Amino acid sequence: MKGASGVKEASTDFGHIVASSPLGVVTARSTADVRELVSFAGPAGLPVSARGAGQAL
């Protein structure tokens, strides 16, 4: 996801019931990307929320 369209897509749930603007959107390409994100976000006090591709994540 890139740019404003990616943030807009990440701002609602799948049922479009809840809307909230995220601080950022990250598209991880590997488990190392996820590990790096969590290692940064945790100590910084930033919440992390996973969103899958419709896989009930």
Number of C-alpha atoms within 10 A of each C-alpha: 12 11 8 9 10 14 18 16 15 18 17 15 12 11 6 8 7 9 12 11 12 14 10 9 18 14 11 12 8 8 9 10 13 15 12 11 14 15 11 12 13 11 8 9 8 11 10 15 9 7 13 8 6 7 6 6 8
